[in-house]
Amino acid sequence: MATVENHLIELLPRDDRRSLLALCEPIQLKMAEVLCEHGEPTRHVYFPIDGFISLVAQIGGRASLEVGLVGREGMVGAQLALDVSTVPLHAVVQGPGSAWRIASADLVRELVRSAALRRSLHRYIYVVMSQLAGSAACLRFHRLGPRLARWLLMSQDRAHSDSFHVTHEFLALMLGVRRVGITTAASALQRSGLIAYHRGDLTVLDRGGLEAMACACYAADRRTYAELLR
């Protein structure tokens, strides 16, 4: 396992952290692995460490749109803290890596026992709600170029690397646009010297320039998280 920890677990007092981790198992997240499906019972909860997960809304079982990303700052399965066992969104691994996994029943028992865990997860749920609302507004009002820059920054944050693998087809699916739109927007970022892209391998060359290009939603999401979970 990686030495870097999940931030939600790090926030817990030492005894609560030890109690939770004693019930967790280390796993490896595999690229494109589906962790849970919308409408199914929650069987496991995932705390990523150095992998990251896309939260995807599916319409009619065919059309899909990414509405959230989860890395070591968060978790998949927070609905259990609201006494809801049904999975709200399709969750698929976008970046392979390590994670802690805990059975849903074990997490529920820890939630009853640990006030600190309940508080942390309730705050995290608020952050997710804010991000989901922001994503909906971003999709409606912001142009593709700034939205793509925001998505690349979010992915870089969770990949903990300047380079990661992503295809134009996947970006089109995640951002809800046609592939030709992604090609045009990504080419503009590349001509500006912000990224390098070749056969699915993307490298962020100018982090500051990409932040300047991104829509305001990126900074707003980071600010909300920092205010509530520190």
N, C-alpha and C positions, 0 to 999 in steps of 0.2 A: 504493500500500500504506500501511497505517497505520504510524505511527512506533513504536507499542507492539509489543514483541516477544513471542514465545512463551517462556514461562518455562524450559522444558526446554532450549531453544536458548541462552537467556541464561546458564544455569548452566555451559556449556561454556567451557573456556579459549579465548582469542581465536583461536588458529590452528585449533583443532578446529571452532570456530563458523564461521569463514570457509570452511573446507573443506566443511562440510556445506551451508552456504547457497549455495555455488557450484553445487551439484547440485540445488538446489531451484528451483521455479518459483512465482511468486505467482499465486494464483487467488482467485476470489470464490465463496464458498459461498452457494448459493441455497436459499431456504426450501423445505423438504420434499424436497430433493435426496437421493437414496440414494447413499451413497459406497461401500458394500460390503455384500455379502449373506453371511449365515452359510453356511459350508461351501465358499465359493468361494476360489480362490487369491488371495493378497494381491498386488494390482497396484501400488497406490500407498499411501504413508503420508502422513498429514495432521497438520500442526502448526498448530492454529488460532491466530489472533492476536486478532481481535475478533468472530469468529463462534463458535457452539457447536453441539455435536453430541450427539444422544441415542444411547445404546447400548441396543438393544432385544433382549430374548430373545423368540423366537417359538416357539409350541407348535403343532405340527400345521399350520403354515402359516396359521393363522387368529388364534388368541389371541396377544396381545402384551403385554409388560410392560417398561417402562423399568427398567434395572438400573444405569445410569450416565449421567453427563453429562461431556462433555469440552469445555473451553474452552482459553484460552491457558495454563492450568496444565499441560496434558497433550498427548496425541497419540492418533491412531487408527492402529493397526498395530504396536503394541509387541510383539506376539507374535513378530515377526521376530528380536527379541533373544534369544529362546529357541530359535531355529532351527526355528520352526514357521511354515509359510507359509499355513496355512488360516485363513480369517477366522472368529473365534469368535462374533461377535455382529453383528446387523443394525445398521448405522450410518446415521442419517438426520439431515440438518441441521435443527436446531430454531430456531437464530438465525442469520440471514444475516450475512455479513461476510467478512473476508479470512483467508487461511491460506497457509502454505507447503506445497507438495506435492512429494514426491520419489518416484521410481520405487523399487520394493522392492529391485531388484538393486543400485541405487546405495546405498541405506541399508545393505544387508548388507555391501557393501565398506567403507563407513565404519565399521561396527561392528568389522570385522576390524582396521582401521587405528587406531581411536581407543579407548583404554582408558577415557577419560573419558566418552565416549558410552555405552559398554557399562555402566559403573557407574551412570550417570544413568538409563538405561532399565530396568535391573534393579531399581533402587529404585522407579521409577515403577510397574513391574509389581507390586511388593509393595503399594504404596499402592492400586492398583486392586483387587487381591485382597482387601485389608482392606475396601474400600468395598463390594465385591460381597457379602461375607459380612455386612457391616452392613446392607445393603439387604434381604437375605433375612430377617434378624431383625427389622428395622423393619417389614416387611410383615406379619409374623406377630404381633408383640406391641404395636405402637403404633397408636393410634387415627388416624382419617383426618385430623382437624384438625391435629394436630402434624405428621403426615407431609406434608400440603399446605403448611404453613408452611415446613418444611424444603426442599421442592422449590422453592418460590418464592424462598427465599434463595439456593439453589444457582443458579437461573436468573439472578437479579439479579447475582450475582457474575460470571457469565460474560457477561452482556449489557453489563456496565459502565454500567448505566443504571438509574434508578429505574422506568422504564417499558419494557414490552415487550409483544408481542402473543401471546396464547395463548387458545384457546377451551376451554370446559367439556368439549367432546367429546374434545379432545386430552388434557386433564388426566385425564379418566376412563380413557383408553387407557393413558396413561403410568403411572398409579397403580394400575391394575388393579381399578377399582371402577365402579359404575354412575354415569351422568351425574347422577342425582338426588342422589347422595351428594356429588359435587363441588359442585353448586349449593348444597346445605345448608351445607357446610363453608366455601365461599367467601363466602356471605352472612353467616355468623357473623364472619368476619374483617373484612368490610366494615362491619358494624354496630359492631364494636369500634374502628373507625377505623384499622385496620392497613393496609388496601389500599383502592383505588378500582378498580372494574371496570365497563366499559361496552363492549358489543359486541366483546369480544375484546381490548380494550386495557386492560392491567392496570398500575397504578401502586402501588408500595410507598410508603406514607405514613409509616409508623412502623417503621423498621428495628429499633430496639431492642425494640419490642413484639413484632415478628414473631420475633425471635431468642428472646425469652422464651417464646413460644408453641410454637416448634419443638421436636421431640423431641431428645434428647441426641445423636442420630446426627450431626446437622449439626456440632456443635462437635467431636465425635470425629474426623470425617473431616478437618476443617481442621487439627486437632492432629497427626494422623498425617502429613499432607502436609508441614506445617511442620517436623516433626522430621527428616524424611528428605530433603527436597528444598529446601534453602536455601543 
